[in-house]
Amino acid sequence: MSTARRDRRHAGYAAFLAHRLSGVLLALFLPLHFLTLGLALDGAQQLDAFLALTELPGVKASEWALVVLLGVHLTFGLRVLALELLPWRGLRKHWIGWGAGLALAAGLLFVAGVT
């Protein structure tokens, strides 16, 4: 088996991929966010009409996914910074588990309405 294929089955590669994909998906969300901010500048009536859509179940699920994506991007980004800037060596696989767990916990707190 080639080294490249073996490296892609490693947990560190999965964390790298999750960090990059969450960043891309968050970037795709930005135009919708800016549209909402622009509607707020246009007046309360247009903003209220747009925000009424947030009560739809699909939008609620998207909000949860957005919170989880933010958590994944934050925790795995902190992992990358720690690997780059701190004197520790190695991949620190347990950081991957903690990062994924914290991201899911943030999503569950959001769903529970505790946030």
SULGI-V367443 format. One record per pair of residues at least 12 apart in sequence whose C-alpha atoms are under 7 Angstrom apart, sorted by the first residue. I is the first residue (numbers start at 0). J is the second residue. If there is no record, write none. Layout:
[[I:J] [I:J]]
This chain:
[[10:92] [11:90] [11:92] [14:75] [14:95] [18:71] [18:72] [18:75] [18:76] [21:68] [21:71] [21:72] [22:72] [63:106] [63:109] [63:110] [66:105] [66:106] [67:102] [67:103] [67:105] [67:106] [70:102] [70:105] [71:98] [71:99] [71:102] [74:98] [75:98] [78:94]]
